[in-house]
Amino acid sequence: MKEVLSDINQWRKESSEPVALATVVATWGSAPRKVGAKMALTPGGRISGSVSGGCVEGAVFEEGTEALATGRPKLLHFGVADETAWDVGLACGGTIEVFVEPLNAAVYDFLHDLIDKDQAGASVTVIRGPEELLGQKIAVSRDGRAVGKLDTGLDEAIVEAAQKASASKRLQLGDDIEVFIDVVRPAPTLVIVGGVHIAIALTSIAKTLGYRTIVVDPRRAFGSEVRFPHVDQLIQSWPDKAFAEIELTPETAVAMLTHDPKIDDPALKVVLGSPVFYVGALGSSKTQARRQQRLSDVGFNEEQIGRIHGPIGLEIGATTPEEIALAIMAEIVKARHEA
């Protein structure tokens, strides 16, 4: 949704022309746009976003204007053979399904507010089913607020599924009804425990990728504003106090970099029981084994201890602090997409 927000806002300010929204709800093969990709359009020829990168957009535009004229949404299916794939933006062939619908202003405004406030939520749309249900839509926030309605008879279960979803997906309801859950995720946060040299490079890479960055280190010489002028939050406290100031959510990653059990272990005791999507700890395999034993000795089970990525980072042969930071950030990105 974020890729078309500014244009839709501008169109709505400038005129009362209706807006249609097209969403990729499924892909197979080498489709260049992922599930959830958006394209907005108006009958007057305005277009924002993309659903394929090729001439599929032309067909989607025509179907979108028809949806506005009739008030009826539609599920579109595009299959492309290898020999013509490049012409329509589906490299090496592929298939996509796109749902086109008139813009639901109430749901749009609700999702817009979530995005503005950097909060989590999702919309649920009936994309296949009886004509009277097709296009029905509800939007929910992770904290339980909602707007819109569905008449499927399974609204409570659908809302619960939407609140728990970490990625956009289709959901089958019985034999004849299918919904699309379109997830809105807040910007991710990276909490780094330890203001070491690696952390300087890691915060820079994380911010480039859109992460909010927090550095925790009670040692003033390491966790100083001089070393980290660019981070969003610098906390010069011991982890037990520092984490009282940090909201740990499914959009949070935590990297332990001090190599000091007096700092790393208290932080691990907090985050291993939290919903963060990534926990990593610097150190060799031997260091990791000793860390695991210490945590086991104080009551953490194998599943909790197994959450720790250690030694931290993908294996890319990294040697310099900057290369190690790159390996760590790559592992964090991978974990987020797999969450």
VOBA-1610 file (N, C-alpha, C; in pm, whole numbers, padded with zeros to 5 digits, always signed):
BEGIN
Met+00082-00122+00000Met+00000+00000+00000Met+00085+00127+00000Lys+00201+00119+00068Lys+00280+00241+00086Lys+00323+00303-00047Glu+00342+00219-00150Glu+00395+00272-00276Glu+00296+00359-00352Val+00168+00350-00319Val+00068+00429-00392Val+00001+00534-00305Leu+00036+00542-00179Leu-00032+00633-00086Leu-00027+00779-00130Ser+00093+00827-00159Ser+00107+00970-00188Ser+00027+01010-00312Asp+00028+00925-00415Asp-00046+00958-00536Asp-00197+00955-00513Ile-00245+00853-00442Ile-00388+00846-00413Ile-00431+00967-00331Asn-00351+01005-00234Asn-00383+01123-00153Asn-00395+01248-00240Gln-00300+01262-00333Gln-00301+01378-00421Gln-00423+01378-00512Trp-00456+01262-00568Trp-00573+01253-00655Trp-00701+01289-00581Arg-00714+01241-00458Arg-00835+01267-00381Arg-00847+01415-00343Lys-00733+01480-00327Lys-00735+01624-00298Lys-00775+01705-00420Glu-00729+01662-00536Glu-00746+01742-00658Glu-00884+01728-00720Ser-00949+01611-00704Ser-01077+01592-00769Ser-01157+01482-00699Ser-01281+01468-00744Ser-01367+01363-00689Ser-01369+01239-00779Glu-01276+01234-00874Glu-01270+01120-00965Glu-01247+00991-00886Pro-01322+00887-00915Pro-01306+00762-00838Pro-01171+00697-00865Val-01129+00616-00769Val-01000+00548-00776Val-01024+00397-00766Ala-00957+00322-00851Ala-00958+00176-00841Ala-00823+00129-00790Leu-00824+00018-00719Leu-00701-00038-00664Leu-00686-00181-00712Ala-00569-00212-00765Ala-00538-00348-00810Ala-00428-00404-00720Thr-00446-00529-00676Thr-00352-00591-00583Thr-00312-00729-00633Val-00181-00755-00635Val-00134-00890-00669Val-00167-00981-00551Val-00249-01084-00575Val-00290-01173-00467Val-00228-01312-00478Ala-00162-01341-00589Ala-00092-01469-00604Ala+00006-01460-00719Thr+00117-01531-00708Thr+00215-01540-00817Thr+00266-01683-00826Trp+00300-01724-00947Trp+00367-01851-00971Trp+00476-01826-01075Gly+00587-01893-01061Gly+00695-01873-01156Gly+00774-01747-01125Ser+00817-01677-01230Ser+00911-01567-01214Ser+00844-01431-01223Ala+00734-01412-01154Ala+00667-01282-01155Ala+00755-01178-01086Pro+00771-01058-01147Pro+00864-00959-01091Pro+00810-00882-00972Arg+00679-00883-00948Arg+00622-00814-00832Arg+00570-00916-00734Lys+00589-00890-00609Lys+00551-00985-00506Lys+00403-00971-00470Val+00353-01071-00400Val+00215-01067-00350Val+00198-00943-00262Gly+00089-00871-00285Gly+00063-00748-00212Gly+00098-00623-00290Ala+00170-00636-00403Ala+00206-00520-00484Ala+00079-00451-00534Lys+00083-00319-00543Lys-00036-00241-00573Lys-00020-00155-00698Met-00134-00133-00762Met-00144-00035-00870Met-00276+00038-00850Ala-00270+00171-00846Ala-00389+00254-00834Ala-00414+00322-00967Leu-00540+00348-00998Leu-00572+00410-01127Leu-00703+00486-01120Thr-00721+00577-01216Thr-00847+00650-01229Thr-00894+00642-01374Pro-01023+00662-01397Pro-01073+00658-01536Pro-01008+00762-01625Gly-00958+00870-01565Gly-00894+00975-01643Gly-00754+00943-01689Gly-00703+00827-01652Gly-00572+00784-01702Gly-00458+00797-01604Arg-00487+00829-01480Arg-00379+00835-01381Arg-00346+00693-01333Ile-00217+00666-01320Ile-00172+00534-01275Ile-00058+00553-01177Ser-00061+00475-01071Ser+00047+00474-00972Ser+00076+00330-00934Gly+00203+00299-00917Gly+00240+00163-00878Gly+00242+00068-00996Ser+00260-00060-00967Ser+00272-00160-01073Ser+00237-00297-01018Val+00180-00381-01104Val+00151-00519-01064Val+00236-00620-01139Ser+00306-00576-01244Ser+00392-00671-01316Ser+00514-00607-01378Gly+00509-00481-01410Gly+00620-00416-01477Gly+00610-00421-01628Gly+00502-00478-01684Gly+00488-00488-01828Gly+00347-00454-01873Cys+00306-00505-01989Cys+00179-00465-02045Cys+00059-00530-01978Val+00081-00614-01878Val-00030-00660-01795Val-00102-00539-01735Glu-00025-00433-01711Glu-00085-00311-01657Glu-00195-00256-01748Gly-00178-00271-01878Gly-00281-00223-01969Gly-00413-00294-01949Ala-00407-00425-01936Ala-00528-00503-01913Ala-00587-00472-01777Val-00501-00455-01677Val-00548-00425-01542Val-00615-00288-01539Phe-00560-00193-01615Phe-00623-00060-01621Phe-00764-00070-01678Glu-00781-00145-01784Glu-00913-00159-01845Glu-01011-00225-01748Glu-00967-00329-01680Glu-01054-00397-01585Glu-01083-00307-01464Gly-00986-00225-01427Gly-01007-00134-01315Gly-01111-00028-01346Thr-01105+00028-01466Thr-01205+00128-01503Thr-01344+00066-01514Glu-01349-00060-01559Glu-01479-00129-01564Glu-01533-00153-01424Ala-01444-00189-01331Ala-01487-00210-01193Ala-01545-00082-01134Leu-01486+00031-01170Leu-01540+00159-01123Leu-01676+00188-01185Ala-01691+00154-01312Ala-01818+00182-01382Ala-01931+00094-01331Thr-01900-00031-01300Thr-02004-00126-01260Thr-02018-00139-01109Gly-01912-00098-01037Gly-01912-00116-00892Gly-01883-00258-00850Arg-01840-00342-00946Arg-01815-00483-00915Arg-01665-00513-00928Pro-01604-00563-00821Pro-01463-00602-00828Pro-01446-00730-00908Lys-01321-00765-00938Lys-01297-00882-01022Lys-01159-00941-00993Leu-01151-01074-00996Leu-01023-01144-00982Leu-00972-01179-01121Leu-00854-01128-01155Leu-00795-01147-01288Leu-00683-01250-01283His-00671-01327-01387His-00567-01429-01396His-00486-01406-01524Phe-00354-01396-01510Phe-00267-01377-01625Phe-00162-01487-01627Gly-00161-01566-01733Gly-00060-01669-01750Gly+00024-01636-01871Val+00156-01647-01859Val+00245-01605-01966Val+00346-01713-01997Ala+00359-01747-02124Ala+00457-01847-02167Ala+00597-01786-02170Asp+00699-01872-02161Asp+00837-01825-02158Asp+00872-01735-02275Glu+00825-01771-02395Glu+00869-01698-02514Glu+00812-01557-02524Thr+00705-01530-02449Thr+00648-01395-02453Thr+00661-01324-02319Ala+00728-01389-02224Ala+00731-01338-02088Ala+00788-01198-02076Trp+00899-01174-02146Trp+00963-01043-02131Trp+00873-00930-02180Asp+00792-00958-02278Asp+00705-00854-02333Asp+00602-00803-02233Val+00566-00887-02138Val+00464-00847-02041Val+00519-00837-01900Gly+00649-00839-01884Gly+00709-00816-01754Gly+00716-00935-01664Leu+00690-01056-01713Leu+00700-01177-01632Leu+00822-01255-01678Ala+00939-01215-01628Ala+01065-01274-01673Ala+01064-01425-01657Cys+01103-01495-01762Cys+01111-01642-01764Cys+00975-01708-01749Gly+00872-01637-01778Gly+00738-01695-01769Gly+00685-01687-01628Gly+00556-01705-01613Gly+00496-01700-01481Gly+00348-01672-01489Thr+00285-01671-01374Thr+00142-01646-01365Thr+00116-01556-01247Ile+00027-01461-01264Ile-00014-01378-01151Ile-00165-01367-01148Glu-00218-01346-01029Glu-00359-01314-01012Glu-00368-01178-00946Val-00456-01096-00999Val-00470-00958-00954Val-00616-00932-00922Phe-00640-00873-00806Phe-00777-00839-00768Phe-00794-00689-00788Val-00895-00651-00869Val-00923-00509-00893Val-01055-00472-00828Glu-01060-00353-00769Glu-01178-00312-00694Glu-01183-00160-00682Pro-01302-00104-00668Pro-01310+00038-00635Pro-01248+00061-00498Leu-01180+00173-00481Leu-01115+00204-00354Leu-01220+00216-00244Asn-01200+00141-00137Asn-01286+00151-00019Asn-01229+00261+00070Ala-01295+00377+00072Ala-01238+00494+00138Ala-01219+00472+00288Ala-01315+00409+00354Ala-01305+00390+00499Ala-01187+00300+00535Val-01172+00190+00461Val-01062+00098+00487Val-00929+00163+00451Tyr-00927+00235+00339Tyr-00805+00304+00297Tyr-00760+00403+00404Asp-00852+00483+00455Asp-00817+00582+00557Asp-00768+00515+00685Phe-00827+00402+00720Phe-00786+00328+00839Phe-00642+00278+00823Leu-00614+00217+00708Leu-00479+00166+00683Leu-00378+00280+00672His-00420+00390+00612His-00334+00507+00601His-00293+00555+00740Asp-00389+00556+00833Asp-00360+00599+00969Asp-00261+00504+01037Leu-00278+00373+01014Leu-00183+00277+01071Leu-00042+00303+01019Ile-00032+00326+00888Ile+00099+00350+00828Ile+00161+00479+00882Asp+00079+00585+00892Asp+00129+00712+00945Asp+00181+00698+01087Lys+00115+00614+01166Lys+00153+00595+01306Lys+00252+00481+01325Asp+00295+00421+01213Asp+00391+00311+01216Asp+00340+00197+01303Gln+00214+00159+01281Gln+00150+00052+01356Gln+00118-00066+01264Ala+00097-00181+01325Ala+00071-00303+01248Ala-00079-00328+01233Gly-00115-00389+01122Gly-00254-00425+01098Gly-00267-00498+00966Ala-00390-00513+00920Ala-00413-00584+00794Ala-00553-00556+00744Ser-00572-00569+00614Ser-00706-00567+00557Ser-00737-00707+00507Val-00865-00742+00509Val-00910-00872+00460Val-01017-00847+00355Thr-01000-00904+00236Thr-01092-00882+00125Thr-01139-01015+00070Val-01268-01027+00047Val-01321-01147-00019Val-01288-01135-00167Ile-01201-01225-00218Ile-01159-01216-00358Ile-01224-01324-00444Arg-01287-01423-00380Arg-01359-01525-00455Arg-01475-01575-00371Gly-01591-01584-00435Gly-01708-01630-00363Gly-01835-01581-00429Pro-01949-01593-00360Pro-02075-01543-00414Pro-02067-01395-00446Glu-02139-01354-00549Glu-02130-01215-00596Glu-02159-01115-00486Glu-02253-01149-00396Glu-02289-01053-00292Glu-02178-01035-00187Leu-02082-01129-00183Leu-01971-01119-00088Leu-01844-01063-00152Leu-01832-01077-00283Leu-01709-01040-00353Leu-01676-00893-00327Gly-01556-00869-00279Gly-01510-00733-00252Gly-01539-00683-00112Gln-01616-00759-00033Gln-01636-00717+00105Gln-01501-00709+00175Lys-01488-00613+00267Lys-01356-00584+00320Lys-01365-00538+00465Ile-01268-00579+00542Ile-01253-00532+00679Ile-01105-00504+00703Ala-01076-00403+00783Ala-00938-00373+00821Ala-00928-00377+00972Val-00820-00433+01021Val-00801-00446+01166Val-00660-00403+01202Ser-00646-00349+01322Ser-00513-00319+01375Ser-00472-00433+01467Arg-00345-00441+01494Arg-00297-00549+01581Arg-00351-00535+01723Asp-00388-00411+01761Asp-00441-00390+01896Asp-00592-00406+01903Gly-00657-00447+01793Gly-00798-00484+01800Gly-00898-00388+01740Arg-00857-00272+01695Arg-00950-00179+01629Arg-00985-00231+01490Ala-01103-00196+01441Ala-01145-00248+01311Ala-01241-00152+01243Val-01247-00163+01110Val-01344-00087+01031Val-01383-00175+00912Gly-01509-00164+00868Gly-01559-00246+00759Gly-01631-00369+00812Lys-01670-00457+00721Lys-01739-00578+00765Lys-01729-00688+00661Leu-01749-00811+00708Leu-01759-00928+00623Leu-01883-01005+00664Asp-01948-01067+00568Asp-02067-01147+00598Asp-02042-01294+00569Thr-01923-01342+00601Thr-01889-01481+00572Thr-01935-01578+00679Gly-01970-01524+00796Gly-02004-01611+00908Gly-01882-01655+00986Leu-01765-01615+00940Leu-01640-01653+01007Leu-01558-01530+01041Asp-01626-01418+01063Asp-01555-01292+01082Asp-01455-01296+01197Glu-01495-01356+01310Glu-01407-01357+01427Glu-01277-01432+01397Ala-01288-01547+01333Ala-01169-01626+01300Ala-01082-01553+01197Ile-01146-01486+01102Ile-01071-01413+00999Ile-00994-01298+01060Val-01060-01224+01149Val-00993-01111+01215Val-00874-01160+01296Glu-00891-01270+01366Glu-00781-01325+01444Glu-00664-01365+01354Ala-00695-01427+01241Ala-00590-01466+01147Ala-00518-01344+01091Ala-00594-01239+01063Ala-00536-01116+01009Ala-00443-01050+01109Gln-00482-01049+01236Gln-00400-00986+01338Gln-00270-01061+01361Lys-00271-01192+01338Lys-00151-01273+01361Lys-00062-01283+01237Ala-00115-01248+01120Ala-00039-01267+00996Ala+00083-01176+00992Ser+00196-01232+00950Ser+00318-01153+00936Ser+00349-01121+00790Ala+00273-01182+00698Ala+00292-01157+00555Ala+00158-01168+00485Ser+00144-01097+00374Ser+00020-01101+00298Ser-00001-01240+00239Lys-00126-01288+00240Lys-00152-01424+00193Lys-00300-01443+00165Arg-00331-01551+00091Arg-00469-01593+00066Arg-00511-01691+00173Leu-00643-01694+00200Leu-00697-01785+00300Leu-00827-01843+00247Gln-00833-01974+00240Gln-00952-02044+00190Gln-01052-02063+00303Leu-01179-02027+00277Leu-01286-02046+00374Leu-01388-02141+00313Gly-01381-02266+00350Gly-01472-02362+00290Gly-01440-02385+00144Asp-01543-02425+00068Asp-01522-02460-00072Asp-01534-02341-00168Asp-01610-02241-00129Asp-01644-02139-00228Asp-01607-01996-00190Ile-01537-01976-00079Ile-01499-01840-00039Ile-01349-01835-00013Glu-01286-01734-00069Glu-01143-01713-00047Glu-01121-01566-00017Val-01036-01539+00082Val-01005-01401+00118Val-00856-01376+00100Phe-00822-01247+00087Phe-00682-01207+00080Phe-00652-01120+00200Ile-00553-01162+00278Ile-00508-01085+00394Ile-00389-01002+00351Asp-00404-00871+00355Asp-00301-00778+00310Asp-00242-00709+00432Val-00120-00745+00467Val-00060-00704+00593Val+00009-00568+00581Val-00011-00486+00681Val+00062-00359+00696Val+00160-00379+00811Arg+00287-00368+00781Arg+00389-00386+00884Arg+00458-00254+00914Pro+00478-00224+01041Pro+00553-00103+01075Pro+00700-00118+01038Ala+00770-00008+01038Ala+00914-00015+01009Ala+00982-00102+01113Pro+01074-00188+01072Pro+01142-00274+01168Pro+01241-00197+01254Thr+01272-00253+01369Thr+01367-00192+01462Thr+01482-00289+01486Leu+01603-00238+01488Leu+01720-00316+01524Leu+01778-00262+01654Val+01780-00347+01756Val+01841-00313+01884Val+01978-00379+01890Ile+02080-00299+01910Ile+02217-00349+01917Ile+02267-00333+02060Val+02306-00442+02121Val+02362-00438+02256Val+02513-00443+02242Gly+02574-00329+02271Gly+02719-00319+02258Gly+02761-00220+02151Gly+02821-00110+02194Gly+02861-00006+02099Gly+03000-00029+02042Val+03025-00149+01994Val+03157-00184+01941Val+03170-00135+01797His+03289-00158+01740His+03316-00109+01604His+03217-00165+01503Ile+03184-00294+01517Ile+03088-00355+01425Ile+02955-00281+01429Ala+02917-00236+01550Ala+02787-00170+01566Ala+02779-00040+01487Ile+02890+00029+01472Ile+02890+00155+01396Ile+02850+00128+01252Ala+02912+00028+01191Ala+02878-00007+01052Ala+02738-00066+01044Leu+02701-00147+01143Leu+02571-00215+01140Leu+02456-00115+01147Thr+02469-00014+01230Thr+02361+00086+01239Thr+02347+00161+01107Ser+02458+00188+01041Ser+02452+00260+00912Ser+02380+00176+00807Ile+02415+00047+00799Ile+02350-00040+00701Ile+02202-00054+00733Ala+02170-00072+00861Ala+02031-00090+00901Ala+01946+00032+00865Lys+01999+00151+00887Lys+01923+00272+00855Lys+01903+00285+00705Thr+02000+00243+00627Thr+01985+00246+00482Thr+01870+00156+00438Leu+01847+00047+00511Leu+01740-00046+00478Leu+01608-00011+00545Gly+01603+00103+00611Gly+01476+00150+00667Gly+01449+00106+00809Tyr+01549+00054+00878Tyr+01531+00011+01016Tyr+01549+00128+01113Arg+01467+00130+01217Arg+01492+00219+01330Arg+01602+00154+01412Thr+01699+00234+01459Thr+01815+00176+01527Thr+01825+00224+01671Ile+01855+00128+01759Ile+01874+00157+01901Ile+02004+00089+01944Val+02090+00163+02012Val+02214+00108+02065Val+02210+00114+02217Val+02239-00001+02280Val+02241-00012+02426Val+02382-00047+02470Asp+02438+00035+02560Asp+02569+00003+02617Asp+02589+00089+02742Pro+02609+00026+02857Pro+02630+00103+02979Pro+02768+00167+02987Arg+02857+00123+02900Arg+02994+00175+02902Arg+02998+00304+02822Arg+03017+00414+02888Arg+03006+00546+02824Arg+03104+00563+02709Ala+03221+00502+02721Ala+03319+00518+02614Ala+03274+00451+02486Phe+03194+00343+02498Phe+03146+00271+02381Phe+03011+00324+02333Gly+02919+00343+02425Gly+02785+00389+02387Gly+02774+00539+02394Ser+02855+00608+02318Ser+02858+00755+02324Ser+02795+00816+02199Glu+02749+00939+02213Glu+02690+01011+02100Glu+02795+01043+01994Val+02918+01053+02035Val+03025+01079+01938Val+03039+00961+01843Arg+03029+00839+01897Arg+03041+00719+01814Arg+02913+00691+01735Phe+02798+00731+01790Phe+02670+00697+01727Phe+02580+00821+01712Pro+02625+00918+01635Pro+02542+01038+01618Pro+02419+01014+01532His+02418+00904+01457His+02314+00880+01358His+02206+00783+01405Val+02218+00725+01524Val+02118+00627+01568Val+01992+00698+01616Asp+01881+00627+01613Asp+01755+00687+01657Asp+01745+00697+01809Gln+01807+00603+01879Gln+01803+00607+02025Gln+01930+00544+02080Leu+01991+00614+02175Leu+02112+00565+02240Leu+02082+00554+02390Ile+02095+00433+02445Ile+02062+00410+02586Ile+02187+00367+02660Gln+02234+00452+02751Gln+02357+00424+02825Gln+02322+00364+02960Ser+02263+00246+02956Ser+02219+00176+03077Ser+02247+00028+03064Trp+02244-00043+03177Trp+02255-00188+03174Trp+02129-00246+03113Pro+02139-00361+03049Pro+02026-00415+02973Pro+01895-00426+03050Asp+01899-00463+03181Asp+01773-00479+03253Asp+01696-00348+03260Lys+01767-00236+03271Lys+01701-00106+03272Lys+01673-00058+03130Ala+01767-00083+03040Ala+01752-00036+02902Ala+01629-00096+02835Phe+01608-00227+02852Phe+01498-00292+02783Phe+01361-00255+02841Ala+01360-00193+02956Ala+01235-00140+03010Ala+01188-00021+02928Glu+01279+00039+02851Glu+01246+00155+02767Glu+01217+00116+02622Ile+01233-00012+02589Ile+01222-00057+02450Ile+01103-00149+02434Glu+01019-00122+02337Glu+00908-00211+02306Glu+00959-00320+02212Leu+00951-00444+02258Leu+00996-00558+02179Leu+00875-00620+02110Thr+00873-00613+01977Thr+00759-00656+01898Thr+00803-00757+01793Pro+00709-00814+01717Pro+00748-00903+01607Pro+00824-00833+01496Glu+00838-00700+01504Glu+00914-00625+01405Glu+01052-00586+01457Thr+01094-00647+01567Thr+01221-00611+01632Thr+01326-00720+01614Ala+01447-00679+01581Ala+01562-00768+01580Ala+01659-00721+01687Val+01728-00816+01751Val+01824-00781+01857Val+01957-00850+01828Ala+02064-00773+01829Ala+02198-00826+01804Ala+02287-00796+01925Met+02343-00901+01985Met+02432-00888+02100Met+02576-00887+02049Leu+02646-00777+02074Leu+02779-00763+02015Leu+02889-00737+02117Thr+02859-00735+02246Thr+02963-00696+02343Thr+03066-00806+02366His+03025-00933+02346His+03114-01045+02376His+03141-01053+02526Asp+03056-00989+02605Asp+03073-00984+02750Asp+02948-01041+02816Pro+02958-01157+02884Pro+02840-01218+02945Pro+02769-01127+03045Lys+02843-01036+03108Lys+02780-00946+03206Lys+02681-00853+03140Ile+02696-00829+03010Ile+02604-00742+02937Ile+02511-00822+02848Asp+02569-00915+02772Asp+02487-00993+02677Asp+02385-01083+02746Asp+02425-01152+02851Asp+02335-01249+02914Asp+02209-01186+02972Pro+02219-01075+03047Pro+02096-01012+03096Pro+02003-00970+02982Ala+02062-00926+02870Ala+01979-00887+02756Ala+01911-01010+02696Leu+01984-01119+02684Leu+01926-01242+02629Leu+01812-01293+02716Lys+01825-01280+02846Lys+01720-01326+02937Lys+01590-01249+02916Val+01601-01127+02867Val+01482-01048+02837Val+01425-01085+02702Val+01508-01087+02599Val+01457-01098+02462Val+01415-01240+02424Leu+01470-01342+02490Leu+01434-01479+02451Leu+01289-01512+02486Gly+01231-01438+02575Gly+01090-01457+02607Gly+00998-01358+02540Ser+01052-01283+02446Ser+00975-01178+02376Ser+00940-01224+02234Pro+00854-01148+02164Pro+00814-01188+02028Pro+00906-01138+01918Val+01028-01094+01950Val+01118-01042+01845Val+01142-01148+01739Phe+01166-01104+01615Phe+01181-01200+01505Phe+01324-01250+01488Tyr+01419-01184+01556Tyr+01559-01225+01539Tyr+01636-01196+01667Val+01718-01293+01707Val+01813-01275+01818Val+01946-01331+01771Gly+02049-01249+01772Gly+02182-01294+01732Gly+02284-01257+01837Ala+02391-01336+01848Ala+02494-01308+01947Ala+02633-01333+01888Leu+02720-01237+01905Leu+02857-01245+01854Leu+02938-01346+01935Gly+03027-01417+01868Gly+03115-01510+01937Gly+03136-01637+01856Ser+03241-01708+01891Ser+03275-01833+01822Ser+03179-01943+01863Ser+03194-02058+01802Ser+03111-02173+01838Ser+03131-02212+01984Lys+03255-02203+02032Lys+03283-02234+02172Lys+03217-02133+02264Thr+03224-02006+02227Thr+03158-01902+02305Thr+03008-01926+02308Gln+02953-01965+02194Gln+02811-01992+02185Gln+02772-02110+02274Ala+02853-02213+02277Ala+02824-02329+02361Ala+02823-02292+02508Arg+02919-02211+02550Arg+02921-02166+02690Arg+02800-02079+02722Arg+02762-01997+02625Arg+02644-01911+02644Arg+02518-01997+02660Gln+02505-02097+02576Gln+02390-02186+02583Gln+02384-02257+02718Gln+02498-02299+02768Gln+02501-02369+02896Gln+02458-02275+03010Arg+02506-02152+03008Arg+02469-02057+03113Arg+02318-02032+03113Leu+02259-02019+02993Leu+02116-01997+02983Leu+02038-02120+03028Ser+02089-02237+02992Ser+02024-02361+03035Ser+02027-02373+03186Asp+02137-02333+03247Asp+02153-02343+03392Asp+02053-02256+03469Val+02006-02149+03404Val+01910-02062+03473Val+01766-02087+03428Gly+01745-02198+03352Gly+01608-02240+03327Gly+01553-02222+03187Phe+01633-02174+03094Phe+01583-02161+02956Phe+01586-02298+02889Asn+01479-02326+02809Asn+01471-02456+02743Asn+01539-02453+02607Glu+01546-02569+02544Glu+01617-02580+02415Glu+01553-02493+02307Glu+01421-02486+02305Glu+01354-02406+02203Glu+01388-02259+02218Gln+01388-02209+02339Gln+01423-02069+02362Gln+01568-02041+02326Ile+01657-02127+02372Ile+01800-02108+02343Ile+01827-02122+02194Gly+01750-02208+02129Gly+01766-02230+01986Gly+01730-02111+01900Arg+01666-02011+01960Arg+01633-01890+01885Arg+01757-01807+01853Ile+01864-01830+01927Ile+01983-01745+01912Ile+02061-01784+01786His+02085-01687+01700His+02173-01707+01585His+02316-01682+01633Gly+02391-01790+01644Gly+02526-01775+01692Gly+02612-01893+01647Pro+02729-01868+01594Pro+02785-01735+01571Pro+02696-01650+01480Ile+02691-01523+01510Ile+02599-01431+01443Ile+02640-01406+01297Gly+02540-01387+01210Gly+02565-01349+01071Gly+02574-01465+00975Leu+02544-01436+00848Leu+02560-01537+00745Leu+02708-01564+00720Glu+02739-01684+00677Glu+02877-01721+00650Glu+02918-01670+00512Ile+02987-01556+00508Ile+03031-01498+00381Ile+03182-01476+00381Gly+03250-01532+00481Gly+03394-01513+00490Gly+03433-01375+00540Ala+03345-01310+00614Ala+03369-01173+00661Ala+03485-01168+00758Thr+03566-01062+00746Thr+03680-01044+00837Thr+03683-00905+00899Thr+03649-00802+00824Thr+03652-00666+00877Thr+03521-00636+00950Pro+03521-00534+01038Pro+03397-00497+01106Pro+03283-00467+01009Glu+03316-00402+00898Glu+03214-00367+00801Glu+03157-00491+00734Glu+03244-00588+00701Glu+03197-00712+00639Glu+03114-00794+00737Ile+03155-00796+00864Ile+03079-00868+00965Ile+02942-00804+00982Ala+02938-00671+00981Ala+02810-00600+00990Ala+02719-00636+00873Leu+02777-00646+00754Leu+02700-00684+00636Leu+02644-00825+00652Ala+02726-00918+00703Ala+02681-01056+00724Ala+02567-01061+00826Ile+02577-00981+00931Ile+02471-00977+01033Ile+02343-00921+00974Met+02354-00812+00901Met+02234-00749+00846Met+02168-00839+00744Ala+02247-00911+00667Ala+02191-01005+00569Ala+02112-01114+00640Glu+02164-01162+00753Glu+02092-01266+00827Glu+01963-01211+00887Ile+01967-01088+00933Ile+01846-01024+00988Ile+01740-01009+00880Val+01778-00961+00763Val+01683-00946+00652Val+01623-01081+00615Lys+01707-01182+00608Lys+01659-01318+00575Lys+01557-01366+00680Ala+01588-01344+00807Ala+01498-01387+00914Ala+01366-01312+00908Arg+01369-01186+00874Arg+01244-01108+00869Arg+01154-01158+00757His+01212-01191+00643His+01131-01238+00533His+01077-01380+00558Glu+01143-01452+00645Glu+01099-01587+00677Glu+01006-01592+00798Ala+00993-01480+00868Ala+00911-01478+00990Ala+00764-01502+00960
//
